[in-house]
Amino acid sequence: MALAPHAVHRLYEYRKSISTKPFGARGKKLIRCPLCLLGAQFCTCSLRRQLTTQASFLLIMYNDEVIKPTNSGRLIADLIPDTYAFLWSRTEPAAEMLALLSNEHYQPFLVFPAQYANPGQTVLSQVPMATLANGKRPLLIMLDGSWREAIKMFRKSAYLQDLPILSFDPNTLATYALRKGSHDFQLGTAEVASLALAAMGEEANGKALTAWFDLFVESSLLGRNRRCREDILPISEFTDAFEAAYRAATLEL
């Protein structure tokens, strides 16, 4: 049975409803699935599974990010049931989003590089699960946009300035082949979320999200059909890898 649309799907529909002109992305003539935004013949919606996790995610998305077919933030909502998504506004942040940040059931952590932390702002490399107040869940906040947009969102959002920062120093290059950042060390939003899950002690869930991301990238590239055929691995290798990673995450419970 197909899973119900999630927060990013709903935000996508809202963002389209307020658009004054069609989004002119590269590959706009491709017939896409309305949920995963992959080419219809490479749709992955039937493979989507929900992970059992203590994590909650809050995606704060730059204006056009949610309607980009290459956006990987939606992959987080694909697998993590307790995921929220809002458009970023410098002057009018959503009241529901601000309420989440002060909700007694959540402990917010901003997932962001330590080098941008304000003086005195707490920086962590692991989520301190053992010391969270009883019943609180980590609310992992992802600023979803280009690198410049994410920095702008952080600097111009007062409600983010005092939150503890969860920061990583990955020693492997990004595998995100669709929209690389301006620096080699930059990762896609879903890849960073995988690191955040591992920082909570949920390594298997992090690997499942990474495998879901890999399937997304390969399916996107197949839809573009830009690479030589000999460079394209059979898509079954990626679907099988995700199914195996999902089973491993289930067994770890």
C-alpha positions, 0 to 999 in steps of 0.5 A: 500500500502506498504511503500518504504524501508527506510534509515536503509533498504538501509544501511542494503543492503549496509552493506551486499554487503561489507561483506566478510562472512555471518553474523552468528547470533543466529537463522540464519536458520530462514526464515526472512523478508528481511525488518523487519528481523523478522521470515517471519510468524511474519513479521510486515511490513504491519502494518508499519505507518509513524508518523507526527512529527517535529523530524528528526533522525540520526542513527550512527550505529556500523559496524555490528549493522545494520545487527543484527536482534535484532537491534531496531534502524530500528524501528525508521526509520519505523515510523519517515519519516525523518530518516538518517542512516550511518555506523560509521567510526573513520577515514572516517566519511561520508561526507553526514552525516557531512553535515547534522550536519551543515545543516541550517534546523536542530538543532542537539542534541546528545541523550546520558548520561550526565555523559559522557559530556565533560566540558562545553558541554550543557546538556538538559533534554528537547528539547527547541522547543520554542527557536529553530531558525525559521524553524529548526527541531531537529535532534536527533542523536542516537549512535546505538551499544552495550554500549561499542561501543556507548561510543567508537563512542562518544569519537572517533568522534570529530564532536560529542564533542561540540553538545548539549546532550539530556540526560534522567534518566529513573526510570523504567527498560528496557523492552528490552528482546532481548539484555540487556546491562550490566546495568539494566538501559540501554534501547534499541535504540528505547526506548531511541528514544521514550523518546526523542520524549516525550522530544520534547512534542510529548508524543503520538508519543513516545507511538506509537514508544514504542508500535511498539517496544513492537510488535517487541520484542514479534514477535522476541521472538515468532520467537525464540520460547524460552518461554513456550507457557503459557508465550506468549500473543497472538500477536493480543494484541500487534498489537492492542496496536500499532494501538491504539497508532498510532490512538492516535498520529494521533488525537493529531495533 
